[in-house]
Amino acid sequence: MGSVVLLLGSSELAFGASIVAVRVWPADEYTRVTLESDTALTVKHSLLSNPARLVIDIDGLELSPELRELVGKVKPDDPFIAGVRVGQNMPRVVRLVIDLKQATAPQLFTLAPVAAYQHRLVFDLHPTKERDPLLTLIQDKSQAEQQAAQAVQDALGEFIGKMNKPMGTPPPPISTPAPVAAASVPAMTQARIDRLIIVAIDPGHGGEDPGAIGPTGLREKDVVLSVALKLRDRINAVPGMRAMLTRDADFFVPLQERVRKARRVQADLFVSIHADAFFKPQARGASVFALSQTGASSSAARWMANRENAADLVGGVNIKVKDAAVARALLDMSTTAQIKDSLKLGGEVLGQIRKVGYLHKGSVEQAGFAVLKAPDVPSILVETAFISNPEEEAKLRSDAYREQLVDALASGIKRYFAKNPPLARQRQL
């Protein structure tokens, strides 16, 4: 294939550039490679075949130990990258060759300095054909049901085998289990729910964007991913319910892509999980937010929304490939009915979180969070605690407390559906 040239900054700026850090973020959805430098870089790249590889020439660079580190940062199980080669192609021109495992549609772009980062050159390696997330959910459900059925058959076979063995001592009498106490969650009967319920779980931040960082270095992106994975397992264990994660590993997902993922699987709910931070370490307590069409319910809610909405700047978004349809949907904001349902969901979740920890505010707050702007999906954002508070950072580090949070979130979600059963879909799952 012919060479595709992409200018990513002025050559004068690139001359004499130094690499500060190199990072690789592998995931099933895409792999990101980031080169961070003290000045902007100029590159040209070409996508070649037989074998498939991406060739990148970077002007104004000399081969350095930092660049050589990129070779060792590629993991064997990376879905897209088979390996990386780096060398001095010409004086002051470094060549990177990324050997590819599958057909790939690379995106190259630069990011201006922001937060703790200097200039970043980003290579996003996407598959040429996007997976169907709804089909994946259905397949996962079918596989889980088959495994459950097999487990029942295995147990039954073992029981029959024991019954057919010669009788020695008489078997102990079979005791009848004591009746289980009634659960506090309203029952979700088959008569009320006649289809698969899909809950979109959104662990905030990820990849290049660590989110808030606690006094001892605990990162928000790690805490919320742990909670989200536990919540996914808890929801998947509920008959008739299935969870979809906007990310299931440490990689960055743009805010509008999180919304798009929820809509693609026809999610019934969207729950974004975060860990709060404030410039004063005394701030503490969990919060639940819904979207507002008219402005924030408090100055703190407005500040929090602005902070979370800046995630794309830190995580790194290729602005040239933003989905125009999604952008229009976000501009349309959400419907009054969606916000009303979001407030109901938020109330149920907040009521359960109240049982396991201190609340920053006793009611659901509202603000213009970009990630809550799916027009047709009730959506909330949960700030689990203030990671900037030393005591609450310690709680967030505790696996026991994370389990309590998961219990509260799952109970709140189930209570919401018990009181507000979802409508039938046009396409049955």
Secondary structure, DSSP 8 states (H G I E B T S, - for coil): ---EEE--S-HHHHTT--EEEEEEE--SS-EEEEEEESS---EEEEEETTTTEEEEEEET----HHHHHHHHT--TT-SSEEEEEEEEEETTEEEEEEEESS-EEEEEEEE--BTTB-EEEEEEEEESS---HHHHHHHHHHHHHHHHHHHHHHHHHHHHHHHHS---S--------------SS----TTT--S-EEEEEEE--BTTB---B-TT--BHHHHHHHHHHHHHHHHHTSTTEEEEES-SSS----HHHHHHHHHHTT-SEEEEEEEE--SSTT---BEEEEE-SS--SSHHHHHHHHHHHTHHHHH---GGG--HHHHHHHHT---HHHHHHHHHHHHHHHHHHTTTS-BSSSS-EEE--GGG--TTS-EEEEEEEETTSHHHHHHHH-HHHHHHHHHHHHHHHHHHHHHS-----SS--
